[in-house]
Amino acid sequence: MKRFFFLFLFASLLLPRAAPGAEGFLYFEGTAATVNKEVLFYSDVIFEQCMLRCGALPEERAEDLPLSEIRERLIGDMLALQEQEKLALGYVDNVALAEQVQKAEAKLTLCESPCRQNIAEERLTKWVERKLIIRDFLHDRVGIFIDVSEEDVRRELERMASYGESAIGFSAEEMKLDIRKEKIAREVRNWRMRAASKATITLSPLEEK
């Protein structure tokens, strides 16, 4: 009897996540991927798609991307969070989190996509917190080593001139900041690619919506 119970318990852990459905029924969530044995659910990809369509993250523009590309980004997020947890890093100030959630809510209010309806405040807060932790971790892990020299500024001015672009109105500090952002974005992409190459990732079929 005990053996049967443990076998049943083990099998139940392998089943997809269950959630309440209409009239008391349960539906089982589909899996979009597994990343180092951690599951990325299909509903997480759909939710991310909605957030991107609405540009919900403060200071981010709206994007309408295919689910496969969104899944790839989320896998990168999962790898960053797994590394962050391993190093015991990452903390979001409650005041800063509340401010960012308020901005996200304001952007969702203006969003024309019907997907924004019935988004629970708790889920939005957790989503914003997750994004802030990832951003801060990658900044500390990658961005802290990025420096911009006068030579970088000179090359950028030459590049702008070759394309007929004017640097009038840009201060040296503003240009350095823009160059640094581009360098950080490039290094973050490289970090994600290296992390993915070392990870155990299994992809499931995706149904585009």
C-alpha positions as CSV (number, residue, x, y, z in Angstrom):
1,M,0.0,0.0,0.0
2,K,2.8,2.4,0.9
3,R,4.6,1.6,-2.3
4,F,1.5,2.4,-4.3
5,F,1.0,5.7,-2.5
6,F,4.6,6.8,-3.2
7,L,4.3,5.8,-6.9
8,F,1.0,7.8,-7.1
9,L,2.7,10.8,-5.5
10,F,5.7,10.6,-7.8
11,A,3.4,10.4,-10.9
12,S,1.3,13.4,-9.7
13,L,4.5,15.5,-9.6
14,L,5.1,14.8,-13.3
15,L,1.7,16.0,-14.4
16,P,1.2,19.5,-15.9
17,R,0.1,22.3,-13.5
18,A,-3.7,22.2,-12.9
19,A,-5.8,25.4,-12.6
20,P,-9.5,26.0,-12.0
21,G,-11.7,26.1,-15.0
22,A,-15.4,26.8,-15.8
23,E,-18.0,25.2,-13.6
24,G,-15.5,23.6,-11.2
25,F,-13.6,21.7,-13.9
26,L,-9.8,21.6,-14.0
27,Y,-7.7,22.2,-17.0
28,F,-4.0,21.2,-17.3
29,E,-1.5,23.8,-18.5
30,G,0.6,23.1,-21.5
31,T,4.4,23.3,-21.3
32,A,6.3,25.7,-23.5
33,A,9.8,24.6,-22.4
34,T,11.8,23.2,-19.6
35,V,15.0,25.0,-18.6
36,N,17.3,23.1,-16.2
37,K,14.3,21.1,-15.0
38,E,12.3,24.3,-14.4
39,V,9.0,24.5,-16.4
40,L,8.0,27.4,-18.5
41,F,4.2,27.2,-19.0
42,Y,2.4,28.1,-22.2
43,S,0.2,30.6,-20.2
44,D,3.4,32.4,-19.1
45,V,4.3,32.9,-22.8
46,I,0.8,34.2,-23.6
47,F,0.9,36.6,-20.6
48,E,4.3,37.9,-21.7
49,Q,3.0,38.4,-25.2
50,C,0.2,40.6,-23.8
51,M,2.6,42.6,-21.7
52,L,4.8,43.2,-24.7
53,R,1.9,44.2,-26.9
54,C,0.9,46.8,-24.3
55,G,4.5,47.9,-23.6
56,A,3.6,47.4,-20.0
57,L,7.2,47.6,-18.7
58,P,8.0,51.3,-17.9
59,E,10.4,52.8,-20.4
60,E,9.8,50.0,-22.9
61,R,8.1,50.3,-26.3
62,A,5.2,48.1,-27.3
63,E,6.1,45.0,-29.4
64,D,4.1,42.4,-31.2
65,L,6.3,39.3,-31.4
66,P,5.7,35.7,-32.4
67,L,5.4,33.3,-29.4
68,S,8.7,31.5,-30.4
69,E,10.7,34.7,-30.0
70,I,8.9,35.5,-26.7
71,R,9.7,32.0,-25.4
72,E,13.3,32.6,-26.3
73,R,13.4,35.8,-24.3
74,L,11.7,34.1,-21.3
75,I,14.2,31.3,-21.4
76,G,16.9,34.0,-21.1
77,D,15.0,35.5,-18.2
78,M,14.8,32.1,-16.5
79,L,18.5,31.5,-16.9
80,A,19.2,34.9,-15.4
81,L,16.9,34.2,-12.4
82,Q,18.5,30.8,-11.9
83,E,21.9,32.3,-11.8
84,Q,20.7,35.2,-9.5
85,E,19.2,32.7,-7.1
86,K,22.4,30.6,-7.1
87,L,24.5,33.7,-6.2
88,A,21.9,34.8,-3.7
89,L,21.6,38.2,-5.4
90,G,18.6,40.4,-6.3
91,Y,16.3,42.6,-4.2
92,V,13.7,45.1,-5.2
93,D,12.9,48.0,-3.0
94,N,9.1,48.0,-2.1
95,V,8.8,51.7,-2.8
96,A,10.5,51.4,-6.2
97,L,8.4,48.3,-7.0
98,A,5.1,50.1,-6.2
99,E,6.2,53.0,-8.4
100,Q,7.0,50.7,-11.4
101,V,3.7,48.8,-10.9
102,Q,1.8,52.0,-10.9
103,K,3.5,53.0,-14.2
104,A,2.7,49.6,-15.7
105,E,-1.0,49.9,-14.7
106,A,-1.1,53.3,-16.4
107,K,0.3,51.9,-19.6
108,L,-2.1,48.9,-19.5
109,T,-5.0,51.3,-19.1
110,L,-4.1,53.0,-22.4
111,C,-3.5,49.7,-24.2
112,E,-5.9,48.9,-26.9
113,S,-5.3,45.1,-26.9
114,P,-8.2,43.1,-25.3
115,C,-5.6,40.9,-23.7
116,R,-5.2,43.5,-21.0
117,Q,-8.6,42.8,-19.5
118,N,-8.9,40.9,-16.2
119,I,-5.2,41.0,-15.4
120,A,-4.9,40.4,-11.6
121,E,-2.9,43.1,-9.7
122,E,-0.9,40.4,-7.9
123,R,0.2,38.8,-11.1
124,L,1.2,42.2,-12.6
125,T,3.2,43.0,-9.5
126,K,5.0,39.7,-9.6
127,W,5.8,40.2,-13.3
128,V,7.2,43.7,-12.7
129,E,9.2,42.5,-9.7
130,R,10.7,39.7,-11.8
131,K,11.6,42.0,-14.6
132,L,13.3,44.5,-12.2
133,I,15.3,41.7,-10.5
134,I,16.5,40.4,-13.9
135,R,17.4,44.0,-15.1
136,D,19.4,44.7,-11.9
137,F,21.1,41.3,-11.9
138,L,22.3,41.7,-15.5
139,H,23.4,45.2,-14.8
140,D,25.4,44.1,-11.8
141,R,26.7,41.0,-13.5
142,V,27.4,42.4,-17.0
143,G,27.0,46.2,-17.0
144,I,29.3,46.9,-14.2
145,F,32.3,46.0,-16.4
146,I,31.2,48.2,-19.3
147,D,33.2,51.4,-19.8
148,V,33.0,54.0,-22.5
149,S,36.2,55.8,-23.6
150,E,36.8,59.0,-25.5
151,E,37.8,56.8,-28.4
152,D,34.4,55.2,-28.4
153,V,32.8,58.6,-28.6
154,R,35.1,59.7,-31.4
155,R,34.3,56.5,-33.4
156,E,30.5,57.1,-32.9
157,L,30.9,60.7,-34.1
158,E,32.7,59.4,-37.2
159,R,30.0,56.8,-37.8
160,M,27.2,59.5,-37.5
161,A,29.1,61.8,-39.9
162,S,29.5,58.9,-42.5
163,Y,25.7,58.4,-42.5
164,G,25.0,62.1,-42.6
165,E,23.6,62.2,-39.1
166,S,24.1,65.3,-36.9
167,A,25.5,65.2,-33.4
168,I,24.2,68.7,-32.7
169,G,22.2,68.7,-29.5
170,F,24.0,65.7,-28.0
171,S,26.3,66.4,-25.1
172,A,29.4,64.2,-24.5
173,E,27.8,62.6,-21.5
174,E,24.6,61.9,-23.3
175,M,26.5,60.2,-26.1
176,K,28.5,58.2,-23.6
177,L,25.3,57.1,-21.9
178,D,23.8,55.9,-25.3
179,I,27.0,54.1,-26.2
180,R,27.1,52.4,-22.8
181,K,23.4,51.3,-23.2
182,E,24.2,49.7,-26.6
183,K,27.3,48.0,-25.2
184,I,25.4,46.6,-22.2
185,A,22.6,45.3,-24.5
186,R,25.1,43.6,-26.7
187,E,26.9,42.0,-23.7
188,V,23.6,40.9,-22.2
189,R,22.7,39.1,-25.4
190,N,26.1,37.4,-25.4
191,W,25.6,36.4,-21.8
192,R,22.2,34.9,-22.5
193,M,23.7,33.0,-25.5
194,R,26.5,31.6,-23.3
195,A,24.1,30.7,-20.5
196,A,21.7,28.9,-23.0
197,S,24.6,26.9,-24.5
198,K,25.4,25.5,-21.1
199,A,21.8,24.8,-20.0
200,T,19.6,21.8,-20.5
201,I,16.6,23.2,-22.5
202,T,13.7,21.2,-23.9
203,L,11.2,23.0,-26.2
204,S,7.6,22.0,-26.7
205,P,5.4,22.8,-29.8
206,L,3.8,26.3,-29.7
207,E,0.5,27.3,-31.1
208,E,0.7,30.8,-32.4
209,K,-2.2,33.2,-31.4
